Amino acid sequence: MIFLRTLSIIIEILCCLLLSGIILLQKSKSEGLGMAFGSGMGESLFGARAGNVLTKGTVLLSIVFIVNTVVLGVIFSRGEKSLIDSSAPSVPPITAPAAPAEPPQPVAAPQGTESL
């Protein structure tokens, strides 16, 4: 299980880095990081259909990233309580207050005080 966790984390990191690189390489209005290859170098590096290859790579890596993220979520949540469950104090049940046995007696006013 530890091997699967470690492998999944490594795949997640690689997907993040590769997705960032592929997205930055794609052609945009201002050319993005593709300008680093020069004006014609980017097209000769990936061929005439560079946009198509990069788009397919982005879709493939994003699918791997999403599936791996779900797998990591399941692996890390299996058998563990959530923070809310573990930190909630046990509260005794609320009961209605018991009725008093005798009705309250009126208190006589102390002598020597004037009433207003």
GROMACS elastic network, one bead per residue, 0.5 to 0.9 nm:
[ bonds ]
;  ai    aj funct       b0    kb
    1     4     6  0.51252   500
    1     5     6  0.62960   500
    1     6     6  0.86891   500
    1    75     6  0.85121   500
    2     5     6  0.50769   500
    2     6     6  0.61655   500
    2     7     6  0.85298   500
    3     6     6  0.51600   500
    3     7     6  0.60334   500
    3     8     6  0.84885   500
    4     7     6  0.51050   500
    4     8     6  0.60077   500
    4     9     6  0.85491   500
    4    75     6  0.87270   500
    5     8     6  0.51695   500
    5     9     6  0.61887   500
    5    10     6  0.86720   500
    5    72     6  0.71419   500
    5    75     6  0.72423   500
    5    76     6  0.81798   500
    6     9     6  0.51689   500
    6    10     6  0.62314   500
    6    11     6  0.86541   500
    7    10     6  0.51410   500
    7    11     6  0.61803   500
    7    12     6  0.85754   500
    8    11     6  0.50693   500
    8    12     6  0.60870   500
    8    13     6  0.86950   500
    8    68     6  0.65984   500
    8    69     6  0.83921   500
    8    71     6  0.79571   500
    8    72     6  0.66682   500
    9    13     6  0.62684   500
    9    14     6  0.86601   500
    9    68     6  0.85134   500
    9    69     6  0.89536   500
    9    72     6  0.76656   500
   10    13     6  0.52014   500
   10    14     6  0.62075   500
   10    15     6  0.85665   500
   11    14     6  0.51315   500
   11    15     6  0.60339   500
   11    16     6  0.85616   500
   11    64     6  0.87541   500
   11    65     6  0.81066   500
   11    68     6  0.76030   500
   12    15     6  0.51534   500
   12    16     6  0.61984   500
   12    17     6  0.87499   500
   12    64     6  0.85559   500
   12    65     6  0.62765   500
   12    68     6  0.66142   500
   12    69     6  0.72346   500
   12    72     6  0.89892   500
   13    16     6  0.51142   500
   13    17     6  0.62988   500
   13    18     6  0.86148   500
   14    17     6  0.51984   500
   14    18     6  0.60116   500
   14    19     6  0.83582   500
   15    18     6  0.51484   500
   15    19     6  0.58073   500
   15    20     6  0.83715   500
   15    61     6  0.62589   500
   15    62     6  0.77318   500
   15    64     6  0.74983   500
   15    65     6  0.59680   500
   16    19     6  0.52480   500
   16    20     6  0.61553   500
   16    21     6  0.86738   500
   16    61     6  0.86566   500
   16    62     6  0.88782   500
   16    65     6  0.75169   500
   17    20     6  0.52030   500
   17    21     6  0.62767   500
   17    22     6  0.87204   500
   18    21     6  0.50793   500
   18    22     6  0.60781   500
   18    23     6  0.84670   500
   18    58     6  0.87650   500
   18    61     6  0.77545   500
   19    22     6  0.51813   500
   19    23     6  0.59788   500
   19    24     6  0.84439   500
   19    57     6  0.84030   500
   19    58     6  0.63393   500
   19    61     6  0.64618   500
   19    62     6  0.72430   500
   19    65     6  0.89221   500
   20    23     6  0.53054   500
   20    24     6  0.61694   500
   20    25     6  0.86501   500
   21    24     6  0.51840   500
   21    25     6  0.61720   500
   21    26     6  0.88684   500
   21    33     6  0.87910   500
   22    25     6  0.50431   500
   22    26     6  0.64317   500
   22    54     6  0.64524   500
   22    55     6  0.84914   500
   22    57     6  0.75085   500
   22    58     6  0.65590   500
   23    26     6  0.54418   500
   23    27     6  0.87793   500
   23    54     6  0.79219   500
   23    55     6  0.85908   500
   23    58     6  0.70515   500
   24    27     6  0.80739   500
   24    28     6  0.88845   500
   24    32     6  0.61474   500
   24    33     6  0.54968   500
   24    34     6  0.72798   500
   25    28     6  0.88040   500
   25    31     6  0.82974   500
   25    32     6  0.67220   500
   25    33     6  0.53579   500
   25    35     6  0.86352   500
   25    42     6  0.87257   500
   25    54     6  0.79235   500
   26    31     6  0.76461   500
   26    32     6  0.72581   500
   26    33     6  0.77908   500
   26    34     6  0.66584   500
   26    50     6  0.82657   500
   26    51     6  0.66504   500
   26    54     6  0.65897   500
   26    55     6  0.79660   500
   27    30     6  0.78766   500
   27    31     6  0.51053   500
   27    32     6  0.65829   500
   27    33     6  0.83438   500
   27    34     6  0.65167   500
   27    35     6  0.89291   500
   27    50     6  0.88766   500
   27    51     6  0.71468   500
   28    32     6  0.60354   500
   28    34     6  0.86282   500
   29    32     6  0.77799   500
   30    35     6  0.85490   500
   31    34     6  0.55873   500
   31    35     6  0.57012   500
   32    35     6  0.62307   500
   32    36     6  0.83431   500
   33    36     6  0.55923   500
   33    37     6  0.79482   500
   34    37     6  0.57555   500
   34    38     6  0.73699   500
   34    39     6  0.83408   500
   34    41     6  0.88701   500
   34    42     6  0.63241   500
   35    38     6  0.51554   500
   35    39     6  0.64250   500
   35    41     6  0.88094   500
   35    42     6  0.77559   500
   36    39     6  0.84709   500
   36    41     6  0.88678   500
   36    42     6  0.84409   500
   37    40     6  0.76810   500
   37    41     6  0.52293   500
   37    42     6  0.54055   500
   37    45     6  0.86316   500
   38    41     6  0.52080   500
   38    42     6  0.66205   500
   39    42     6  0.67849   500
   39    43     6  0.81651   500
   40    43     6  0.56151   500
   40    44     6  0.64314   500
   40    45     6  0.86990   500
   41    44     6  0.51792   500
   41    45     6  0.59626   500
   41    46     6  0.88088   500
   42    45     6  0.51714   500
   42    46     6  0.65450   500
   42    47     6  0.80818   500
   42    50     6  0.78895   500
   43    46     6  0.55465   500
   43    47     6  0.52175   500
   43    48     6  0.56853   500
   43    49     6  0.77651   500
   43    50     6  0.62031   500
   44    48     6  0.69931   500
   44    50     6  0.86149   500
   45    48     6  0.88965   500
   45    50     6  0.81878   500
   46    49     6  0.70918   500
   46    51     6  0.86194   500
   46    53     6  0.75938   500
   46    54     6  0.86158   500
   47    50     6  0.55654   500
   47    53     6  0.89104   500
   48    51     6  0.82695   500
   49    52     6  0.53469   500
   49    53     6  0.64819   500
   49    54     6  0.87733   500
   50    53     6  0.52355   500
   50    54     6  0.60979   500
   50    55     6  0.84349   500
   51    54     6  0.52109   500
   51    55     6  0.59273   500
   51    56     6  0.85337   500
   52    55     6  0.51472   500
   52    56     6  0.61947   500
   52    57     6  0.85709   500
   53    56     6  0.52476   500
   53    57     6  0.61395   500
   53    58     6  0.86015   500
   54    58     6  0.60623   500
   54    59     6  0.86461   500
   55    58     6  0.50681   500
   55    59     6  0.62749   500
   55    60     6  0.86457   500
   56    59     6  0.51651   500
   56    60     6  0.61287   500
   56    61     6  0.85604   500
   57    60     6  0.51292   500
   57    61     6  0.60210   500
   57    62     6  0.83808   500
   58    61     6  0.52625   500
   58    62     6  0.59739   500
   58    63     6  0.85813   500
   59    62     6  0.51609   500
   59    63     6  0.62297   500
   59    64     6  0.87319   500
   60    63     6  0.52738   500
   60    64     6  0.63682   500
   60    65     6  0.86478   500
   61    64     6  0.50553   500
   61    65     6  0.60084   500
   61    66     6  0.86292   500
   62    66     6  0.61327   500
   62    67     6  0.85838   500
   63    66     6  0.52308   500
   63    67     6  0.61664   500
   63    68     6  0.84335   500
   64    67     6  0.52906   500
   64    68     6  0.59443   500
   64    69     6  0.84579   500
   65    68     6  0.51758   500
   65    69     6  0.60525   500
   65    70     6  0.87261   500
   66    69     6  0.50887   500
   66    70     6  0.63475   500
   66    71     6  0.87052   500
   67    70     6  0.52376   500
   67    71     6  0.62625   500
   67    72     6  0.86770   500
   68    71     6  0.50090   500
   68    72     6  0.60892   500
   68    73     6  0.85478   500
   69    72     6  0.50883   500
   69    73     6  0.61712   500
   69    74     6  0.87223   500
   70    73     6  0.50321   500
   70    74     6  0.63023   500
   70    75     6  0.86502   500
   71    74     6  0.51751   500
   71    75     6  0.61270   500
   71    76     6  0.86216   500
   72    75     6  0.50415   500
   72    76     6  0.60404   500
   72    77     6  0.84214   500
   73    76     6  0.53850   500
   73    77     6  0.60613   500
   73    78     6  0.85497   500
   74    77     6  0.52775   500
   74    78     6  0.60557   500
   75    78     6  0.55568   500
   75    79     6  0.89802   500
   76    79     6  0.83155   500
   76    80     6  0.77918   500
   77    80     6  0.56689   500
   77    81     6  0.77379   500
   77    82     6  0.80756   500
   78    81     6  0.85421   500
   81    84     6  0.80936   500
   81    85     6  0.61500   500
   81    86     6  0.63399   500
   82    85     6  0.53070   500
   82    86     6  0.63465   500
   82    87     6  0.86636   500
   83    86     6  0.52263   500
   83    87     6  0.59984   500
   83    88     6  0.84191   500
   84    87     6  0.53967   500
   84    88     6  0.59900   500
   85    88     6  0.56154   500
   85    89     6  0.88752   500
   86    89     6  0.82604   500
   88    91     6  0.86698   500
   91    94     6  0.85857   500
   92    95     6  0.89963   500
   95    98     6  0.87878   500
   96    99     6  0.89507   500
   97   100     6  0.89873   500
   98   101     6  0.88546   500
   99   102     6  0.88189   500
  100   103     6  0.67417   500
  100   104     6  0.84693   500
  102   105     6  0.85651   500
  107   110     6  0.89842   500
  108   111     6  0.87297   500
  109   112     6  0.89378   500
  109   113     6  0.77810   500
  110   113     6  0.65001   500
  111   114     6  0.85056   500
